[in-house]
Amino acid sequence: MLKTILTGLTAVVSLLIASLAVAAGVSAHYKIVTGQERGTYIQIGADLAKYVAQPAGIDLEVMPSKGSAENVQRMRFEPGVKLALVQSDVYQAYLDMANSGNADAGTTIRPLRLIMPLYNEEIYFVVRNDSPMTTINEIKDKVISIGPIGSGTAQSATTLYHLMFNQAIPDQNVQSLSNEDAIAALVVKKIDVAVIVAGQPAKLFTDMNPDLLAQIRILRVDPGAAETTRAKETYFPATIRQSSYPNWLKEDVPTLTVKAFLVTYDYGLRDTVSNLNRFADSLCENFDVLQEKGHPKWKQVKLELPPLTKGWQYYPPIERHLRSCIARRASMPAGGTSASVQQQPTAAPKPKRPCSDQERLLLLCGK
């Protein structure tokens, strides 16, 4: 009985200390890794820092990156990085590599945990206006920018190409350019296609010079093509809306999409767990603010924790807090397992053999 009372008092005292720390402005200093400077991920990270982390007493630094594969690596191995934005196909690719026996992939991905799914990101296949191509199943044997190595775009582009054509993109046809450099290379005819993954409306296009926009267009998905049927084994139909780019598009463009997730690590240290629990409570309490004031993509996010496929796991402390908060919200009138105590290593182990193309995309190779 005494043990139960003491446990209860300890919990109350811990809660009071955390509340006083927030009230006093004492912050934890964490980082979130996002994406390219003019992409959607970095704006989503800025929204989380402003509307979720700040009210929770957390100073969240928003870090740009090449994209999802780099984010997985930095989430796992870079000190201070406590949150990451990761595409579903990249996360699954790591799991597949781990399950196939790749020890480095297993070391990297297995301690990571999901916080919640976010939104679908549209895949843009951009060509010059004078290109004879009209649909994505015509990109075979063309010179393609797949995005920087380490980006989710590179994973999506290579996976889609392999699904559609049952072969890898020929090495001589691959360029690994940033979004901005890919558009520039496209206009001067150094490449034929630029693959870009971004949630609409993407700043890359909304901020683009009208004269440059007039020189490019987006390929459509042909729903009747065999290549499209194969692509939809992993990706889902979507629409790039004319209303997202009224100064560019004359009509909606059918395309494909990939899901974005908010990811963390299987932390067990008390202070970190406490801070992330506050982050979870703030995420739930300020979710309406995110949808009202954040990037338009927040309006597509649902505050829910759907069942996960095999190998994917939610972070148990946050899962408990979110499920409790979601239940409370659901009851309002209209208007896991314990985290293991682990420390992040300071450097990734180096592969002991030559790298495959997939390992190179997932940054599992030495430089």
FIBARO-814653 format. One record per residue (C-alpha): residue number from 1; x, y, z. Coordinates in steps of 0.1 Angstrom, whole numbers, padded with zeros to 4 digits, m for minus. Example, Ala and Ser with C-alpha at 12.3 -4.5 7.8 and 13.67 -1.06 7.14 Angstrom:
<atoms>
atom resi: 1&c1: 0123&c2: m0045&c3: 0078
atom resi: 2&c1: 0137&c2: m0011&c3: 0071
</atoms>
This chain:
<atoms>
atom resi: 1&c1: 0000&c2: 0000&c3: 0000
atom resi: 2&c1: 0028&c2: 0024&c3: 0009
atom resi: 3&c1: 0046&c2: 0015&c3: m0023
atom resi: 4&c1: 0015&c2: 0024&c3: m0043
atom resi: 5&c1: 0011&c2: 0057&c3: m0025
atom resi: 6&c1: 0048&c2: 0066&c3: m0030
atom resi: 7&c1: 0046&c2: 0057&c3: m0067
atom resi: 8&c1: 0015&c2: 0079&c3: m0071
atom resi: 9&c1: 0033&c2: 0108&c3: m0053
atom resi: 10&c1: 0064&c2: 0104&c3: m0075
atom resi: 11&c1: 0042&c2: 0106&c3: m0106
atom resi: 12&c1: 0025&c2: 0138&c3: m0093
atom resi: 13&c1: 0058&c2: 0154&c3: m0084
atom resi: 14&c1: 0073&c2: 0146&c3: m0118
atom resi: 15&c1: 0043&c2: 0161&c3: m0135
atom resi: 16&c1: 0045&c2: 0193&c3: m0114
atom resi: 17&c1: 0082&c2: 0196&c3: m0121
atom resi: 18&c1: 0076&c2: 0193&c3: m0158
atom resi: 19&c1: 0048&c2: 0218&c3: m0157
atom resi: 20&c1: 0070&c2: 0243&c3: m0137
atom resi: 21&c1: 0098&c2: 0238&c3: m0162
atom resi: 22&c1: 0075&c2: 0247&c3: m0191
atom resi: 23&c1: 0060&c2: 0277&c3: m0172
atom resi: 24&c1: 0095&c2: 0289&c3: m0165
atom resi: 25&c1: 0105&c2: 0286&c3: m0201
atom resi: 26&c1: 0131&c2: 0259&c3: m0195
atom resi: 27&c1: 0133&c2: 0241&c3: m0228
atom resi: 28&c1: 0147&c2: 0209&c3: m0241
atom resi: 29&c1: 0167&c2: 0216&c3: m0273
atom resi: 30&c1: 0159&c2: 0190&c3: m0300
atom resi: 31&c1: 0162&c2: 0188&c3: m0338
atom resi: 32&c1: 0138&c2: 0176&c3: m0365
atom resi: 33&c1: 0153&c2: 0166&c3: m0399
atom resi: 34&c1: 0130&c2: 0174&c3: m0428
atom resi: 35&c1: 0138&c2: 0179&c3: m0465
atom resi: 36&c1: 0150&c2: 0204&c3: m0491
atom resi: 37&c1: 0147&c2: 0241&c3: m0485
atom resi: 38&c1: 0118&c2: 0247&c3: m0508
atom resi: 39&c1: 0100&c2: 0214&c3: m0501
atom resi: 40&c1: 0069&c2: 0207&c3: m0480
atom resi: 41&c1: 0087&c2: 0187&c3: m0453
atom resi: 42&c1: 0106&c2: 0217&c3: m0440
atom resi: 43&c1: 0074&c2: 0237&c3: m0437
atom resi: 44&c1: 0057&c2: 0209&c3: m0418
atom resi: 45&c1: 0087&c2: 0208&c3: m0395
atom resi: 46&c1: 0084&c2: 0246&c3: m0390
atom resi: 47&c1: 0048&c2: 0242&c3: m0381
atom resi: 48&c1: 0056&c2: 0214&c3: m0355
atom resi: 49&c1: 0083&c2: 0236&c3: m0340
atom resi: 50&c1: 0060&c2: 0267&c3: m0337
atom resi: 51&c1: 0026&c2: 0252&c3: m0328
atom resi: 52&c1: 0035&c2: 0220&c3: m0310
atom resi: 53&c1: 0070&c2: 0220&c3: m0296
atom resi: 54&c1: 0071&c2: 0256&c3: m0284
atom resi: 55&c1: 0039&c2: 0253&c3: m0263
atom resi: 56&c1: 0054&c2: 0221&c3: m0248
atom resi: 57&c1: 0086&c2: 0239&c3: m0237
atom resi: 58&c1: 0107&c2: 0223&c3: m0264
atom resi: 59&c1: 0131&c2: 0243&c3: m0286
atom resi: 60&c1: 0128&c2: 0224&c3: m0318
atom resi: 61&c1: 0154&c2: 0233&c3: m0345
atom resi: 62&c1: 0142&c2: 0226&c3: m0380
atom resi: 63&c1: 0170&c2: 0210&c3: m0401
atom resi: 64&c1: 0170&c2: 0208&c3: m0439
atom resi: 65&c1: 0182&c2: 0176&c3: m0455
atom resi: 66&c1: 0184&c2: 0158&c3: m0488
atom resi: 67&c1: 0153&c2: 0138&c3: m0478
atom resi: 68&c1: 0139&c2: 0106&c3: m0462
atom resi: 69&c1: 0169&c2: 0082&c3: m0464
atom resi: 70&c1: 0192&c2: 0108&c3: m0450
atom resi: 71&c1: 0166&c2: 0116&c3: m0423
atom resi: 72&c1: 0166&c2: 0079&c3: m0412
atom resi: 73&c1: 0203&c2: 0079&c3: m0409
atom resi: 74&c1: 0204&c2: 0112&c3: m0390
atom resi: 75&c1: 0175&c2: 0102&c3: m0367
atom resi: 76&c1: 0194&c2: 0071&c3: m0358
atom resi: 77&c1: 0229&c2: 0084&c3: m0354
atom resi: 78&c1: 0231&c2: 0122&c3: m0351
atom resi: 79&c1: 0231&c2: 0136&c3: m0316
atom resi: 80&c1: 0202&c2: 0159&c3: m0308
atom resi: 81&c1: 0179&c2: 0147&c3: m0336
atom resi: 82&c1: 0148&c2: 0134&c3: m0319
atom resi: 83&c1: 0122&c2: 0137&c3: m0348
atom resi: 84&c1: 0123&c2: 0130&c3: m0385
atom resi: 85&c1: 0099&c2: 0131&c3: m0415
atom resi: 86&c1: 0101&c2: 0099&c3: m0436
atom resi: 87&c1: 0083&c2: 0086&c3: m0467
atom resi: 88&c1: 0066&c2: 0052&c3: m0463
atom resi: 89&c1: 0084&c2: 0036&c3: m0492
atom resi: 90&c1: 0118&c2: 0045&c3: m0477
atom resi: 91&c1: 0109&c2: 0032&c3: m0443
atom resi: 92&c1: 0097&c2: 0000&c3: m0459
atom resi: 93&c1: 0128&c2: m0003&c3: m0480
atom resi: 94&c1: 0150&c2: m0003&c3: m0449
atom resi: 95&c1: 0128&c2: m0030&c3: m0433
atom resi: 96&c1: 0130&c2: m0051&c3: m0464
atom resi: 97&c1: 0168&c2: m0048&c3: m0465
atom resi: 98&c1: 0170&c2: m0057&c3: m0428
atom resi: 99&c1: 0147&c2: m0087&c3: m0433
atom resi: 100&c1: 0168&c2: m0099&c3: m0462
atom resi: 101&c1: 0198&c2: m0101&c3: m0439
atom resi: 102&c1: 0215&c2: m0067&c3: m0442
atom resi: 103&c1: 0228&c2: m0061&c3: m0407
atom resi: 104&c1: 0235&c2: m0023&c3: m0412
atom resi: 105&c1: 0199&c2: m0018&c3: m0424
atom resi: 106&c1: 0187&c2: m0037&c3: m0393
atom resi: 107&c1: 0209&c2: m0017&c3: m0370
atom resi: 108&c1: 0196&c2: 0015&c3: m0385
atom resi: 109&c1: 0158&c2: 0009&c3: m0388
atom resi: 110&c1: 0148&c2: m0015&c3: m0360
atom resi: 111&c1: 0151&c2: 0010&c3: m0331
atom resi: 112&c1: 0131&c2: 0037&c3: m0349
atom resi: 113&c1: 0094&c2: 0041&c3: m0340
atom resi: 114&c1: 0065&c2: 0059&c3: m0357
atom resi: 115&c1: 0046&c2: 0088&c3: m0340
atom resi: 116&c1: 0018&c2: 0090&c3: m0365
atom resi: 117&c1: 0011&c2: 0090&c3: m0402
atom resi: 118&c1: 0008&c2: 0125&c3: m0417
atom resi: 119&c1: m0004&c2: 0130&c3: m0453
atom resi: 120&c1: 0001&c2: 0118&c3: m0489
atom resi: 121&c1: 0029&c2: 0134&c3: m0510
atom resi: 122&c1: 0023&c2: 0138&c3: m0547
atom resi: 123&c1: 0049&c2: 0125&c3: m0572
atom resi: 124&c1: 0055&c2: 0150&c3: m0600
atom resi: 125&c1: 0070&c2: 0138&c3: m0634
atom resi: 126&c1: 0080&c2: 0171&c3: m0649
atom resi: 127&c1: 0090&c2: 0176&c3: m0685
atom resi: 128&c1: 0096&c2: 0205&c3: m0709
atom resi: 129&c1: 0065&c2: 0219&c3: m0726
atom resi: 130&c1: 0079&c2: 0208&c3: m0760
atom resi: 131&c1: 0083&c2: 0172&c3: m0749
atom resi: 132&c1: 0064&c2: 0146&c3: m0769
atom resi: 133&c1: 0056&c2: 0127&c3: m0737
atom resi: 134&c1: 0022&c2: 0130&c3: m0721
atom resi: 135&c1: 0020&c2: 0101&c3: m0696
atom resi: 136&c1: 0044&c2: 0086&c3: m0671
atom resi: 137&c1: 0046&c2: 0052&c3: m0688
atom resi: 138&c1: 0065&c2: 0069&c3: m0716
atom resi: 139&c1: 0096&c2: 0078&c3: m0695
atom resi: 140&c1: 0114&c2: 0045&c3: m0702
atom resi: 141&c1: 0149&c2: 0050&c3: m0715
atom resi: 142&c1: 0148&c2: 0087&c3: m0709
atom resi: 143&c1: 0174&c2: 0107&c3: m0690
atom resi: 144&c1: 0158&c2: 0112&c3: m0656
atom resi: 145&c1: 0167&c2: 0132&c3: m0625
atom resi: 146&c1: 0157&c2: 0110&c3: m0595
atom resi: 147&c1: 0166&c2: 0135&c3: m0568
atom resi: 148&c1: 0197&c2: 0136&c3: m0545
atom resi: 149&c1: 0210&c2: 0103&c3: m0533
atom resi: 150&c1: 0196&c2: 0099&c3: m0498
atom resi: 151&c1: 0163&c2: 0116&c3: m0506
atom resi: 152&c1: 0129&c2: 0099&c3: m0506
atom resi: 153&c1: 0125&c2: 0111&c3: m0541
atom resi: 154&c1: 0154&c2: 0090&c3: m0553
atom resi: 155&c1: 0138&c2: 0059&c3: m0536
atom resi: 156&c1: 0103&c2: 0067&c3: m0551
atom resi: 157&c1: 0117&c2: 0073&c3: m0586
atom resi: 158&c1: 0138&c2: 0042&c3: m0587
atom resi: 159&c1: 0111&c2: 0020&c3: m0572
atom resi: 160&c1: 0085&c2: 0033&c3: m0596
atom resi: 161&c1: 0107&c2: 0028&c3: m0626
atom resi: 162&c1: 0114&c2: m0007&c3: m0616
atom resi: 163&c1: 0078&c2: m0015&c3: m0609
atom resi: 164&c1: 0066&c2: 0000&c3: m0642
atom resi: 165&c1: 0093&c2: m0015&c3: m0665
atom resi: 166&c1: 0107&c2: m0045&c3: m0646
atom resi: 167&c1: 0142&c2: m0031&c3: m0648
atom resi: 168&c1: 0164&c2: m0005&c3: m0632
atom resi: 169&c1: 0170&c2: 0029&c3: m0647
atom resi: 170&c1: 0201&c2: 0025&c3: m0669
atom resi: 171&c1: 0231&c2: 0041&c3: m0651
atom resi: 172&c1: 0238&c2: 0064&c3: m0681
atom resi: 173&c1: 0203&c2: 0078&c3: m0678
atom resi: 174&c1: 0204&c2: 0087&c3: m0641
atom resi: 175&c1: 0210&c2: 0122&c3: m0627
atom resi: 176&c1: 0208&c2: 0129&c3: m0590
atom resi: 177&c1: 0200&c2: 0166&c3: m0589
atom resi: 178&c1: 0182&c2: 0188&c3: m0564
atom resi: 179&c1: 0147&c2: 0200&c3: m0573
atom resi: 180&c1: 0159&c2: 0234&c3: m0584
atom resi: 181&c1: 0189&c2: 0220&c3: m0604
atom resi: 182&c1: 0167&c2: 0194&c3: m0620
atom resi: 183&c1: 0143&c2: 0221&c3: m0633
atom resi: 184&c1: 0172&c2: 0241&c3: m0647
atom resi: 185&c1: 0187&c2: 0210&c3: m0663
atom resi: 186&c1: 0153&c2: 0202&c3: m0678
atom resi: 187&c1: 0149&c2: 0236&c3: m0694
atom resi: 188&c1: 0184&c2: 0235&c3: m0710
atom resi: 189&c1: 0177&c2: 0200&c3: m0723
atom resi: 190&c1: 0203&c2: 0182&c3: m0702
atom resi: 191&c1: 0176&c2: 0158&c3: m0689
atom resi: 192&c1: 0142&c2: 0146&c3: m0702
atom resi: 193&c1: 0123&c2: 0141&c3: m0669
atom resi: 194&c1: 0126&c2: 0155&c3: m0634
atom resi: 195&c1: 0110&c2: 0134&c3: m0607
atom resi: 196&c1: 0099&c2: 0155&c3: m0577
atom resi: 197&c1: 0081&c2: 0144&c3: m0546
atom resi: 198&c1: 0063&c2: 0171&c3: m0526
atom resi: 199&c1: 0030&c2: 0178&c3: m0509
atom resi: 200&c1: 0009&c2: 0203&c3: m0528
atom resi: 201&c1: 0011&c2: 0232&c3: m0530
atom resi: 202&c1: 0049&c2: 0230&c3: m0532
atom resi: 203&c1: 0069&c2: 0262&c3: m0528
atom resi: 204&c1: 0091&c2: 0250&c3: m0556
atom resi: 205&c1: 0063&c2: 0257&c3: m0580
atom resi: 206&c1: 0043&c2: 0284&c3: m0562
atom resi: 207&c1: 0074&c2: 0306&c3: m0559
atom resi: 208&c1: 0087&c2: 0298&c3: m0594
atom resi: 209&c1: 0092&c2: 0326&c3: m0620
atom resi: 210&c1: 0061&c2: 0325&c3: m0644
atom resi: 211&c1: 0084&c2: 0325&c3: m0674
atom resi: 212&c1: 0101&c2: 0293&c3: m0661
atom resi: 213&c1: 0068&c2: 0277&c3: m0652
atom resi: 214&c1: 0056&c2: 0283&c3: m0688
atom resi: 215&c1: 0084&c2: 0261&c3: m0700
atom resi: 216&c1: 0075&c2: 0230&c3: m0680
atom resi: 217&c1: 0045&c2: 0207&c3: m0675
atom resi: 218&c1: 0035&c2: 0175&c3: m0656
atom resi: 219&c1: 0030&c2: 0141&c3: m0671
atom resi: 220&c1: m0003&c2: 0124&c3: m0664
atom resi: 221&c1: m0009&c2: 0089&c3: m0651
atom resi: 222&c1: m0026&c2: 0067&c3: m0677
atom resi: 223&c1: m0050&c2: 0046&c3: m0657
atom resi: 224&c1: m0053&c2: 0020&c3: m0685
atom resi: 225&c1: m0016&c2: 0014&c3: m0689
atom resi: 226&c1: m0001&c2: m0019&c3: m0677
atom resi: 227&c1: 0028&c2: 0001&c3: m0662
atom resi: 228&c1: 0003&c2: 0021&c3: m0641
atom resi: 229&c1: m0012&c2: m0012&c3: m0628
atom resi: 230&c1: 0022&c2: m0024&c3: m0617
atom resi: 231&c1: 0031&c2: 0010&c3: m0601
atom resi: 232&c1: m0001&c2: 0008&c3: m0580
atom resi: 233&c1: 0012&c2: m0023&c3: m0562
atom resi: 234&c1: 0031&c2: 0001&c3: m0540
atom resi: 235&c1: 0018&c2: 0036&c3: m0547
atom resi: 236&c1: m0017&c2: 0051&c3: m0548
atom resi: 237&c1: m0036&c2: 0073&c3: m0572
atom resi: 238&c1: m0037&c2: 0110&c3: m0565
atom resi: 239&c1: m0045&c2: 0143&c3: m0582
atom resi: 240&c1: m0024&c2: 0174&c3: m0585
atom resi: 241&c1: m0051&c2: 0200&c3: m0584
atom resi: 242&c1: m0053&c2: 0230&c3: m0607
atom resi: 243&c1: m0064&c2: 0251&c3: m0576
atom resi: 244&c1: m0030&c2: 0244&c3: m0560
atom resi: 245&c1: m0012&c2: 0261&c3: m0590
atom resi: 246&c1: m0037&c2: 0284&c3: m0606
atom resi: 247&c1: m0010&c2: 0303&c3: m0624
atom resi: 248&c1: 0005&c2: 0271&c3: m0639
atom resi: 249&c1: m0021&c2: 0244&c3: m0645
atom resi: 250&c1: m0051&c2: 0246&c3: m0667
atom resi: 251&c1: m0067&c2: 0214&c3: m0653
atom resi: 252&c1: m0062&c2: 0187&c3: m0626
atom resi: 253&c1: m0034&c2: 0162&c3: m0633
atom resi: 254&c1: m0037&c2: 0126&c3: m0622
atom resi: 255&c1: m0006&c2: 0112&c3: m0606
atom resi: 256&c1: 0007&c2: 0088&c3: m0578
atom resi: 257&c1: 0013&c2: 0094&c3: m0542
atom resi: 258&c1: 0034&c2: 0082&c3: m0512
atom resi: 259&c1: 0026&c2: 0086&c3: m0474
atom resi: 260&c1: 0047&c2: 0107&c3: m0451
atom resi: 261&c1: 0053&c2: 0097&c3: m0414
atom resi: 262&c1: 0066&c2: 0115&c3: m0383
atom resi: 263&c1: 0093&c2: 0092&c3: m0368
atom resi: 264&c1: 0113&c2: 0091&c3: m0336
atom resi: 265&c1: 0136&c2: 0066&c3: m0317
atom resi: 266&c1: 0128&c2: 0040&c3: m0291
atom resi: 267&c1: 0139&c2: 0063&c3: m0262
atom resi: 268&c1: 0139&c2: 0051&c3: m0226
atom resi: 269&c1: 0157&c2: 0079&c3: m0208
atom resi: 270&c1: 0133&c2: 0095&c3: m0183
atom resi: 271&c1: 0138&c2: 0131&c3: m0194
atom resi: 272&c1: 0135&c2: 0123&c3: m0231
atom resi: 273&c1: 0104&c2: 0103&c3: m0226
atom resi: 274&c1: 0089&c2: 0131&c3: m0205
atom resi: 275&c1: 0097&c2: 0157&c3: m0231
atom resi: 276&c1: 0083&c2: 0136&c3: m0259
atom resi: 277&c1: 0051&c2: 0129&c3: m0239
atom resi: 278&c1: 0046&c2: 0167&c3: m0235
atom resi: 279&c1: 0052&c2: 0170&c3: m0273
atom resi: 280&c1: 0025&c2: 0143&c3: m0279
atom resi: 281&c1: 0000&c2: 0161&c3: m0256
atom resi: 282&c1: 0007&c2: 0194&c3: m0273
atom resi: 283&c1: 0003&c2: 0178&c3: m0307
atom resi: 284&c1: m0031&c2: 0166&c3: m0298
atom resi: 285&c1: m0042&c2: 0197&c3: m0280
atom resi: 286&c1: m0030&c2: 0220&c3: m0308
atom resi: 287&c1: m0040&c2: 0198&c3: m0337
atom resi: 288&c1: m0068&c2: 0222&c3: m0347
atom resi: 289&c1: m0043&c2: 0251&c3: m0347
atom resi: 290&c1: m0020&c2: 0231&c3: m0371
atom resi: 291&c1: m0049&c2: 0226&c3: m0395
atom resi: 292&c1: m0060&c2: 0262&c3: m0393
atom resi: 293&c1: m0026&c2: 0280&c3: m0394
atom resi: 294&c1: m0001&c2: 0255&c3: m0407
atom resi: 295&c1: 0007&c2: 0243&c3: m0442
atom resi: 296&c1: m0024&c2: 0234&c3: m0463
atom resi: 297&c1: m0013&c2: 0197&c3: m0461
atom resi: 298&c1: m0023&c2: 0196&c3: m0424
atom resi: 299&c1: m0059&c2: 0197&c3: m0435
atom resi: 300&c1: m0054&c2: 0162&c3: m0450
atom resi: 301&c1: m0039&c2: 0148&c3: m0418
atom resi: 302&c1: m0062&c2: 0128&c3: m0395
atom resi: 303&c1: m0055&c2: 0126&c3: m0357
atom resi: 304&c1: m0055&c2: 0088&c3: m0356
atom resi: 305&c1: m0032&c2: 0058&c3: m0352
atom resi: 306&c1: m0043&c2: 0032&c3: m0377
atom resi: 307&c1: m0030&c2: m0004&c3: m0376
atom resi: 308&c1: 0005&c2: m0009&c3: m0390
atom resi: 309&c1: 0019&c2: m0034&c3: m0413
atom resi: 310&c1: 0044&c2: m0060&c3: m0400
atom resi: 311&c1: 0077&c2: m0046&c3: m0388
atom resi: 312&c1: 0063&c2: m0011&c3: m0382
atom resi: 313&c1: 0058&c2: 0000&c3: m0346
atom resi: 314&c1: 0045&c2: 0031&c3: m0328
atom resi: 315&c1: 0066&c2: 0047&c3: m0300
atom resi: 316&c1: 0048&c2: 0033&c3: m0269
atom resi: 317&c1: 0049&c2: 0063&c3: m0246
atom resi: 318&c1: 0036&c2: 0087&c3: m0273
atom resi: 319&c1: 0011&c2: 0061&c3: m0285
atom resi: 320&c1: m0004&c2: 0059&c3: m0250
atom resi: 321&c1: m0007&c2: 0097&c3: m0247
atom resi: 322&c1: m0021&c2: 0102&c3: m0282
atom resi: 323&c1: m0046&c2: 0074&c3: m0278
atom resi: 324&c1: m0058&c2: 0089&c3: m0245
atom resi: 325&c1: m0061&c2: 0124&c3: m0260
atom resi: 326&c1: m0078&c2: 0111&c3: m0291
atom resi: 327&c1: m0103&c2: 0093&c3: m0269
atom resi: 328&c1: m0110&c2: 0125&c3: m0249
atom resi: 329&c1: m0115&c2: 0145&c3: m0281
atom resi: 330&c1: m0139&c2: 0119&c3: m0294
atom resi: 331&c1: m0160&c2: 0121&c3: m0262
atom resi: 332&c1: m0163&c2: 0158&c3: m0264
atom resi: 333&c1: m0194&c2: 0174&c3: m0278
atom resi: 334&c1: m0193&c2: 0183&c3: m0315
atom resi: 335&c1: m0177&c2: 0217&c3: m0324
atom resi: 336&c1: 0025&c2: m0009&c3: m0269
atom resi: 337&c1: 0054&c2: m0021&c3: m0250
atom resi: 338&c1: 0078&c2: m0003&c3: m0228
atom resi: 339&c1: 0105&c2: 0017&c3: m0245
atom resi: 340&c1: 0139&c2: 0001&c3: m0242
atom resi: 341&c1: 0167&c2: 0021&c3: m0226
atom resi: 342&c1: 0192&c2: 0027&c3: m0254
atom resi: 343&c1: 0218&c2: 0053&c3: m0263
atom resi: 344&c1: 0223&c2: 0065&c3: m0298
atom resi: 345&c1: 0257&c2: 0055&c3: m0312
atom resi: 346&c1: 0278&c2: 0083&c3: m0326
atom resi: 347&c1: 0286&c2: 0068&c3: m0359
atom resi: 348&c1: 0270&c2: 0043&c3: m0384
atom resi: 349&c1: 0288&c2: 0010&c3: m0389
atom resi: 350&c1: 0306&c2: 0007&c3: m0422
atom resi: 351&c1: 0296&c2: m0020&c3: m0447
atom resi: 352&c1: 0322&c2: m0048&c3: m0451
atom resi: 353&c1: 0314&c2: m0055&c3: m0488
atom resi: 354&c1: 0305&c2: m0038&c3: m0520
atom resi: 355&c1: 0272&c2: m0019&c3: m0520
atom resi: 356&c1: 0241&c2: m0028&c3: m0540
atom resi: 357&c1: 0222&c2: 0000&c3: m0557
atom resi: 358&c1: 0195&c2: m0002&c3: m0530
atom resi: 359&c1: 0220&c2: 0002&c3: m0503
atom resi: 360&c1: 0235&c2: 0032&c3: m0520
atom resi: 361&c1: 0200&c2: 0048&c3: m0522
atom resi: 362&c1: 0195&c2: 0042&c3: m0485
atom resi: 363&c1: 0229&c2: 0056&c3: m0475
atom resi: 364&c1: 0241&c2: 0022&c3: m0462
atom resi: 365&c1: 0274&c2: 0025&c3: m0480
atom resi: 366&c1: 0307&c2: 0041&c3: m0469
atom resi: 367&c1: 0317&c2: 0072&c3: m0488
</atoms>
